[in-house]
């Protein structure tokens, strides 16, 4: 089979890869689509200690069961798949903190999502694979994995019914948050960011859009909230200044979620009296759980979270380097890899006009 292999910073090639043999309980998946994640882009640009080249990137996978040694799944089933799974029996799993499971990545899709076929190990096939409803297009649910991460964070921070929520960051995760918080009870959504193309997409989901390039965000948020501040602020960018600003802007008694991962050795200074006297809550979240993923599929299938304006580019396997390079320059919103598209495919989707 063909796959896209990451060898070194900026170097990805399309090669023939041996299909993995299935063990009892495993499933082979024909990858119909795989989303390009920010973590794939980061790995391509600066590497990561979690991936040892040569390796197949990609994990936002939807596809069709090709072969099955698992009684739960049969050939032809259309599914969405999580890419890792907590063990379910360690201290963290048993105390409701399963995203911190030290065994999380021992159960994962293999070799990765930028391939024609992948293996879903038994545990993942049993607990982390979800059947799609009849008539649902793969494009409609390819956002399930990143949306699941948003849902996990939203559950951690809490969204009061009728609340005002600000999203700092206009990337794919910020745009997904802007929709998901509405599904969880927010009545007013504010989005701030610095990329005009993405803020334009955000107009579909947020009540107020603030371009930080030409508007003072704090002043505008103060005006929108009549001096009270948002009930919840979600920092969906890897920016320490943005995190500090969120702690300053949030309403007394409100909550701030640090969603984006920060560069190593980052430090955040803040006024501790915001937490003490003003009872501001500061929380973080990482990853997602199968139940978050199941909810993501439901929100996408029901159109409570919309995908059309999010997906802006479709690429073939041999165009993965182009997709990653453009993503590093914030071109488009969300790109998808179609392993079965003809070589050279570089397609603007209907909402991908710049």
C-alpha positions in Angstrom: 0.0 0.0 0.0 1.0 3.6 -0.4 1.7 5.9 2.5 3.2 9.3 3.4 6.4 9.0 5.5 7.9 11.7 7.7 11.7 11.4 7.7 13.0 14.7 9.0 12.1 18.3 9.5 10.4 19.4 6.3 10.9 16.0 4.6 7.9 13.8 3.8 7.8 11.3 1.0 5.2 9.0 -0.5 6.3 5.4 -0.5 5.2 1.8 -0.6 4.5 0.5 2.9 3.8 -3.1 3.9 0.3 -3.7 5.2 0.2 -4.8 8.8 -1.1 -8.3 9.6 -4.2 -8.5 11.6 -4.3 -10.3 15.0 -7.4 -11.7 16.5 -9.8 -8.8 17.3 -8.1 -6.4 14.9 -9.7 -4.5 12.0 -8.1 -3.2 8.8 -9.5 0.2 7.8 -9.6 1.6 4.3 -8.8 5.3 5.0 -11.3 7.4 3.1 -10.2 10.7 4.6 -7.7 12.0 7.2 -7.6 15.5 8.6 -4.4 17.5 8.9 -3.9 18.3 12.5 -1.9 21.2 14.1 0.3 18.5 15.7 1.1 17.1 12.3 2.2 20.5 11.2 4.3 21.1 14.3 6.0 17.8 13.8 6.8 18.6 10.2 8.2 22.0 11.1 10.1 21.4 14.4 9.7 17.7 15.3 8.4 16.1 18.5 9.9 13.7 21.0 6.8 11.5 20.7 7.5 10.5 17.1 10.6 8.8 15.9 11.1 9.0 12.1 10.5 7.4 9.7 6.9 7.6 10.8 3.4 8.0 9.3 1.7 11.1 10.5 -2.1 11.8 10.6 -4.7 10.6 13.1 -8.1 12.3 12.3 -9.4 9.2 10.5 -12.7 8.1 8.9 -13.0 5.2 6.6 -14.5 1.8 5.7 -13.8 -1.6 7.2 -11.8 -3.6 4.7 -11.1 -6.7 6.7 -12.2 -7.7 10.2 -11.1 -10.2 12.8 -13.5 -8.6 15.3 -17.0 -9.8 15.7 -18.2 -6.2 16.3 -17.3 -5.1 12.8 -17.9 -6.4 9.3 -16.5 -5.5 5.9 -18.1 -2.4 4.5 -18.9 -0.8 7.9 -18.3 3.0 7.7 -16.6 4.3 10.9 -14.8 7.1 12.6 -11.8 6.0 14.9 -10.1 7.6 17.9 -6.3 7.4 17.6 -5.5 6.5 21.2 -7.2 4.9 24.2 -6.8 4.9 27.9 -6.2 1.6 29.6 -9.2 1.8 31.9 -7.6 0.4 35.0 -4.8 2.7 36.2 -5.0 5.2 39.0 -5.9 8.0 36.5 -8.5 6.1 34.7 -10.2 4.9 37.9 -10.3 8.5 39.3 -11.9 10.2 36.3 -8.6 11.6 34.8 -8.2 9.1 32.0 -6.6 11.6 29.5 -3.6 11.4 31.9 -3.3 7.6 31.5 0.4 6.7 31.2 -0.6 3.9 28.9 -2.7 6.0 26.5 -0.5 5.6 23.4 -0.1 1.8 23.8 -3.4 1.4 22.0 -3.4 3.4 18.8 -4.1 3.2 15.1 -1.1 1.9 13.1 0.9 3.1 11.3 -0.9 6.4 11.1 -3.6 8.2 9.1 -1.7 9.3 5.9 -2.0 5.8 4.3 -4.3 3.8 2.2 -5.0 1.2 4.9 -4.3 1.0 8.6 -4.7 -1.4 11.4 -7.1 -0.8 14.3 -6.0 -3.0 17.3 -8.6 -5.0 19.2 -9.0 -2.6 22.2 -9.4 0.3 19.8 -11.9 -1.6 17.6 -13.9 -2.6 20.7 -13.9 0.7 22.6 -12.8 3.5 20.3 -14.4 2.9 16.9 -17.8 4.4 16.1 -20.2 3.5 13.3 -21.5 6.3 11.1 -25.2 6.8 10.5 -26.5 5.9 7.1 -26.2 8.6 4.5 -23.6 10.6 6.3 -20.7 11.8 4.1 -17.2 11.2 5.3 -16.4 14.9 5.0 -19.2 15.6 7.5 -17.5 13.6 10.3 -13.8 13.9 9.6 -13.7 16.7 12.2 -14.7 14.3 15.0 -11.3 13.8 16.6 -10.4 17.6 16.9 -14.0 18.3 18.0 -13.7 15.6 20.7 -10.7 17.5 22.1 -12.8 20.7 22.2 -15.6 18.8 24.0 -13.3 17.4 26.6 -12.0 20.9 27.4 -15.5 22.4 27.4 -16.6 19.7 29.9 -13.6 20.5 32.1 -14.2 24.3 32.2 -18.0 24.2 32.2 -20.3 26.4 30.1 -23.1 27.9 32.2 -26.5 28.0 30.3 -27.0 31.4 28.7 -23.4 32.4 29.3 -21.1 34.7 27.3 -18.0 32.8 26.0 -14.9 34.3 24.4 -12.7 32.2 22.1 -9.1 33.5 21.7 -7.8 32.0 18.5 -9.2 31.7 15.0 -7.6 28.5 13.9 -9.5 25.3 13.3 -9.7 24.5 17.1 -10.9 28.0 17.8 -13.6 27.7 15.1 -14.7 24.4 16.4 -14.9 25.7 20.0 -17.1 28.6 18.8 -19.6 26.1 17.6 -19.3 23.5 20.4 -19.8 26.0 23.2 -23.1 27.0 21.7 -24.2 23.3 21.8 -23.2 23.2 25.4 -25.3 26.2 26.5 -23.5 29.5 25.5 -25.8 32.2 24.3 -23.2 34.8 23.2 -19.9 33.9 21.5 -17.0 36.3 21.0 -14.1 35.3 18.8 -10.8 37.2 18.6 -7.9 36.4 16.3 -5.4 37.7 13.8 -6.1 35.8 10.5 -8.7 37.6 8.3 -9.6 34.5 6.3 -10.4 32.5 9.4 -12.2 35.3 11.1 -14.4 35.6 8.1 -15.3 31.9 8.6 -15.9 32.7 12.3 -18.6 35.2 11.4 -20.8 32.1 10.7 -20.4 30.9 14.3 -19.7 33.8 16.6 -21.9 36.8 17.6 -18.9 39.2 17.7 -15.6 39.0 15.7 -12.6 41.0 16.9 -9.5 41.3 14.6 -6.6 41.9 17.0 -4.5 43.4 14.3 -6.6 46.6 14.3 -8.7 46.5 17.5 -7.8 46.4 21.1 -9.3 43.1 22.3 -9.7 44.0 25.9 -11.4 47.3 25.2 -13.8 45.7 22.7 -14.7 42.8 25.0 -15.3 45.2 27.9 -17.7 47.1 25.6 -19.5 43.9 24.5 -19.9 42.6 28.0 -20.8 46.0 29.5 -17.7 46.0 31.7 -18.4 42.6 33.3 -16.2 40.3 31.1 -17.0 37.0 29.6 -18.2 34.1 31.8 -15.7 31.8 30.2 -12.7 32.4 28.0 -11.1 29.6 26.1 -7.5 30.2 25.0 -7.2 28.2 21.8 -3.7 29.5 20.8 -0.2 28.7 22.2 0.3 32.2 23.4 1.3 33.1 27.0 0.3 36.8 26.5 -3.1 35.6 25.4 -3.4 33.4 28.5 -2.5 36.4 30.7 -4.9 38.6 28.9 -7.7 36.0 29.4 -7.1 36.1 33.2 -7.4 39.8 33.1 -10.6 40.0 31.0 -12.7 37.1 32.4 -15.6 38.0 34.6 -15.3 37.8 38.4 -16.3 34.2 39.3 -15.6 33.1 35.7 -13.4 30.5 34.2 -10.4 30.4 31.8 -9.5 27.2 29.9 -5.9 26.9 28.6 -6.5 24.6 25.6 -3.6 25.2 23.3 -0.3 23.6 24.2 2.5 26.1 25.0 6.2 26.0 23.9 8.5 24.2 26.3 9.8 26.3 29.2 6.9 28.8 28.9 6.1 30.7 32.1 2.8 32.4 32.9 2.8 35.3 35.4 -0.6 36.4 36.8 -2.2 38.2 39.7 -3.0 35.5 42.3 -5.7 37.7 43.7 -7.8 37.1 40.6 -8.0 33.5 41.7 -8.3 34.3 45.4 -10.5 37.4 45.8 -12.3 37.3 42.4 -12.7 33.5 42.4 -11.5 33.1 38.9 -11.0 29.5 37.9 -8.0 28.5 35.7 -8.1 25.0 34.2 -6.3 23.1 31.4 -7.3 20.2 29.2 -5.5 17.7 27.0 -6.7 15.2 24.5 -10.1 13.5 24.6 -11.8 10.3 25.7 -14.0 7.9 23.7 -17.1 9.4 25.2 -16.1 12.8 23.9 -15.5 11.4 20.5 -18.9 9.7 20.5 -20.5 13.1 21.3 -18.5 14.8 18.6 -19.8 12.3 16.0 -23.4 13.1 17.2 -22.9 16.9 17.0 -21.5 16.6 13.5 -24.1 14.1 12.2 -26.9 16.4 13.6 -25.3 19.5 12.0 -25.1 21.2 15.5 -21.5 21.6 14.5 -21.0 22.4 10.8 -18.1 21.2 8.7 -18.7 22.9 5.3 -16.9 26.2 5.8 -14.2 24.5 7.9 -12.9 22.2 5.2 -11.0 24.3 2.7 -8.5 22.1 0.9 -8.2 18.5 -0.2 -4.9 16.8 -1.1 -3.6 13.5 -2.4 -1.0 11.4 -0.5 1.9 12.8 -2.5 0.7 16.3 -1.6 1.0 15.8 2.1 4.2 18.0 2.2 2.3 20.8 0.5 -0.6 20.5 2.9 1.8 20.6 5.9 3.8 23.5 4.5 0.7 25.6 3.8 -0.7 24.8 7.2 2.4 26.1 8.8 1.7 29.4 7.0 -2.0 29.4 8.1 -3.2 29.0 4.6 -6.8 27.9 4.5 -8.7 26.6 7.5 -8.7 22.8 7.6 -7.1 20.5 5.1 -8.0 16.8 4.5 -5.9 14.1 2.9 -7.7 11.8 0.5 -5.5 8.7 0.0 -7.4 7.7 -3.1 -7.2 11.0 -4.9 -5.0 11.1 -8.0 -1.4 12.2 -7.5 -1.1 15.9 -7.7 -4.6 16.6 -6.2 -4.5 20.1 -4.7 -8.2 21.0 -4.6 -9.8 24.1 -3.2 -13.1 23.0 -1.7 -16.2 25.2 -2.2 -15.5 27.4 0.8 -11.7 27.5 0.3 -11.5 30.7 -1.7 -9.0 33.1 -0.3 
